[in-house]
Amino acid sequence: MPKQILKAFKIRIYPNDDQQVFFAKSFGCSRFIWNKMLADKIEHYKNKKTLLKNYPAQYKKEFEWLKEVDSLALSQVERNLQKAFSAFFKSPHVGFPNFKHKGKKDSYTTKNQKGTIAITGNTIKLPKIGHIKAKFDRPINGLIKSATISKTSTGKYFASILVETVAKPLPKTKSNIGIDLGLTDFIVLSDGTSAANPKFLSRLQTKLACAQKVMTKRALVAKKANRKLSDSRNYQKQKLKVAKIHERIKNCRQDFLHKLSIQFIKNHDVIAIEDLNVKGMLKNRKLARAISDSSWSTFTNMLAYKAEWYGKTLVKVDRWFPSSKTCSNCNHVLTKAELPLSVRVWDCPNCSKTNDRDLNAAINIRNEGLRLMASKTVGMTGLA
């Protein structure tokens, strides 16, 4: 049965000079109001020990230039800050809201009110700025809820359009799969197949390192000449080259993960995967770069929301489940000492079956995922 979902479409936009100036003001005002409101909240809490309820409209009398930008964008900043504080007080794992810095992430979000955001032909209409040339890779159907305008470090502008639309469930395949995430192979599946790890960062690591080295040298030249880096044309040119390499790595990785995740959603009804503690694993200095390059968390998140959209099931198996150390044939469990990480193939001492470490783990993850689904179904039946 079709279901209502929120889906984001990211499109490239091409603002003219005046529109770029407006965007720069909007980025700056959004950043300013966040920092100002956050600083006032901190100061108020220090003095009164209560949380200050402040709003963007309160600051427009003192800072009249705030009126030049979209008021809906400033209101969204206030809502985002409130959410950040609520999350901080609810969960000890969420950090305190940080101050924003210029150029780190230039963006602002505006709401659609009575058609203030609209798509007509090859343009997108935004509040207080009008129509902007845009490039659409695919049609955008549904009710537009909001738009987030952003500028990348390479100087490109994008609009992320949030749309309320209908997602139709994909046909059932009666296929279940277990996924073991890895570094040598990106994934190993319970059916014996695998997908190689593209290692996008490693491929361009040498080129990136050389570009960064040149950028560092040009920064030193500017420093010796007592010039600001913003005034050094050679430094800015090299900085752009470095940013383009980073952008290429990111785009290639995102494209790979999107194509792979939708392939699983189309071909399988139940997908079981380990709920890895990626944040903790990144503390391992020897593996941190390789783990970051693999983007396991991003891949898992893509599987999660796509499965929800298209009527499929993603089961996350507990990270402490001994998927690698359990024999998939007889369920005999080895100790950590018996199966160090360097051993990739092992013989079960109980049933003598030869197990490939990754394939064995994928089979166990699939079986555990199906068991969790069955126990959940039994529990819901008992409650009914």
Secondary structure, DSSP 4 states (H G I P E B T S, - for coil): --EEEEEEEEEEEE--HHHHHHHHHHHHHHHHHHHHHHHHHHHHHHHHSS-----GGGGTTT-GGGGGS-HHHHHHHHHHHHHHHHHHHH-TTSPPPPPP-TTTSEEEEEE--SSSSEEETTEEEETTTEEEEEE-SS---SEEEEEEEEE-TTS-EEEEEEEEEEEPPPPP---EEEEEE-SSEEEEETTS-EEE---HHHHTHHHHHHHHHHHHHHHHHHHHTT--GGG-HHHHHHHHHHHHHHHHHHHHHHHHHHHHHHHHHHH-SEEEEE---HHHHTT-TTTHHHHHHHTHHHHHHHHHHHHHHTT-EEEEEPTTS-TTTB-TTT--B--TTTS-TT--EEE-TTT--EEEHHHHHHHHHHHHHHHHHHHHHHHHHHH-
